Structures are given as C-alpha cells and as structure tokens.
C-alpha cells in the first residue's frame, strides 16, 4: 500500500518537528534502556510495545504513553523526544506504542477505535497501559498520554474512548475526537479544516464513545501552529470547543497569557479554579512545531519526583545490563550553571540545546547569557524567553521551568541560521 501524499506530508513535517525539538542529553551507558514487550494483552491493532523504566523509579510511579507521528515508530519517538530523560529525573515510566501497518499511521477513524473496548489501535494501547499498571505498580491516578500529529489524534481518541484509563492528555498538532471518523484512515475534509461542529455536537461524539460513563473526564492540553499546512489550524479551535463542552465549561477562557514569545495560552477552569483545558496557539508556526516536553510533564504533574527505589525486577524481556553511572561533578552550592551542545547542524544552520542546572539550593528562576557568533540568528526557540542578538543574546526561563529544586535541571533549545559556536562562554544567573 503506497502512502497517500497527504499522509506522506504528515510524516515529513511531524518527523522534522520531533528532530528539531530534541533535547536529549548524550549519557554514559546505564541499566535503563528501551525494551520491547510482547504478550502484553489484547492487541487487535497488531501494535508493538516499547517500554522505558528508568534506573530509579518512584515507589508508585506515574505512567506516560508517548505516541509517535505517521510512519514513525516507538523507538524513533523515544530517541527524538526528551520524555525518557525526564523520566530519569522524575521516576515515571514511559510506554511507546509502535505501528506495524504499512502506512505507519494510527487508526483514529474506525468505529472500533473510537468506541470504548471496541478494538483496533486504541484498545491495543490500553492493553499496554494496563500491563504496566499491573506489572510495575504504576499509578492509575497518574496515567497520561501525549502524541504528535497522528499521535496527537490518537491522544484525543484515547481521552474520548477511555476516560477511565487516562487522567490527562497533551496533543500536538492533532484534530478533535471523531474528526477523522469514516471508512478511510485519512479524512481530507477534517485535515483541511472544513469539518466544523457546535460544541454540543463535538461533545456528544465523545460522550457517545462510552455510553453510560459518569466518572471524571481527563484534563486536556492542546498545541497547534497558526500556519499548520497539514492539519488546519481550524482544528485547534474545534478541539477547544469539544473539550470545554465535555467538561461543561464556557467557551470563554478564564485566563489568557503568553508563557513564551509568540505563544498565546488560554485556560478554561472549573468553578473550583482547576484548569481542565489548556490551549497553546503558536504564532507563525507550521505543522513542524516544537515539542517542549517539560511543559507537558508540568501540566500532568509528573515533574515532582516521588520516593525513588531501584526497579524491583528486570523488564520482562530481560537481558544484560550495565551498572548506572556514578555521580558527576555537581554545579556547586547555590546559583546555577549552563551547558551548551549542538544537537544537529547543516550548511548554514543548526539546532542547539542548553541544560540549566540548579546548585545546592533551590532557585525560582534563571537567566543565561548566551553569546552567539556574528551572523547567527535565532529563527525558532522553545522552553526559553530569548532577548538580544549575537554576543548579547540572553535567555530567561518561561513559566513552567523556572523553579528548580537543588541539583535538578531543565533545558531550552533553539534553531539558528549561521555557524554553530563551538564552546560559547555561558553565564547562568539564579533569580
């Protein structure tokens, strides 16, 4: 089966987005690694399951299901996002579902996948989730899902069809639940933003996926670029309509702010002040949008490390392991330090990341002086507020990554034109 042009484009831009937003740190050999799990339960979608359990896992760990883009894979999403590195820091477990279908895309269209316990890919992913809850003591009350593009569409499907399994979800460049419904995996009408409904109609699609369900609905975080050329930006507004209706909320946000330059965040809270829907619109951004994993983890509340203990058993697939690395040199007492690295480069441009580490005491914010060579122009950035140019470039924290406990770290990244600096003299100031 040949990949339709629309799906091929969906894969290219989604793959580029994940590569551009990669913030992983190259680390020494360690015991924790990505392993494949078979025989995890009902698997009507014939998916593969990949599991990441950090070296030190919380006693009652949270669980994150991270769903890849079209024609991607679980291992590619593991390598191309920072969810596993954050799991090392906070002690949660990550599941990476992986498509085996020839088109490489998740089924978000069939009646089976859109129905609670109906079958297809969504039920396969739920089987993986329950497997980890049962075998690794993962906390059902801290079980979440996130995805990009096709994975974002599946995130909405799982939140709609299995509100009893997932407590919250974060979807990057997706479409509302049920928007792709039909006999084909690809729905041009939805993709092009021609499918609009009232909030009640969108909400009914979710409610009808699990008739009779009266429990709490998962919290939802939505991300979309205003210039998305693959899945129209119209879908962002339609998804906001859908999930605010599901939660019984007004279409008028309870707050609006800009956590980062070019981002507009609207929040929709209930009468108790709890944010049930959060929507981040990225100005002048295509389908190739950055994926700030730390903001996702913060929304889920997974950025608080619980008591950590070594895993009680090896992953089911077993295999040789390597001792975890010993502690490296710390950042010292108080203040903060910053470390720069280039994650990819090409003729005339590069992507880089900077790791900010707090010293021996907690900090409430940070600012990094980042001298860039003349002619090096930042064209895209994430998880940091940039100001100045060239040798006077400075980067401050955004709302979700300023507070750092002692000896913990966060990262920001950027894409720039020009030649990458080799060893810029960074200065970090704790605020």
ABEGO torsion letter per residue (X at the ends): XBBBAAAAAAAAAAAAAAAAABABBBBBBBABBBBBBBGAEBBAAGBBBBBBBBABBBABBBBBBBBBBBGBBAAAAAAABAAAAAAAAAGBBBBBBBBABAAGBBBAABAAAABBGAEEAAAAAAAAAAAAAAAAGBBAABBBBBBBEAAAAAAAAAAAABAAABABBBBBGBBBBGAABEABABBAAAAAGABBBBAAAAAAAAAAABBGBABBBBBBBBBBBAABAABBAAAAAAAAAAAAAAAGBBABBABBBBABBGBBBBBBBBAAGBBABBBBBBBGBBABBBBBAAAAAAAAGAABBBBBBBBABBBAAEEBBBBBBBBBBBAEBEEBBBBBBBABBBBGBBBBBBBBBBBABBBAEBBBBBBBBBGBBBABBBGBBBBEBEAABBBBBBAAAABBBBGBBBBBBBBBBEBBBABBBBBBBBX
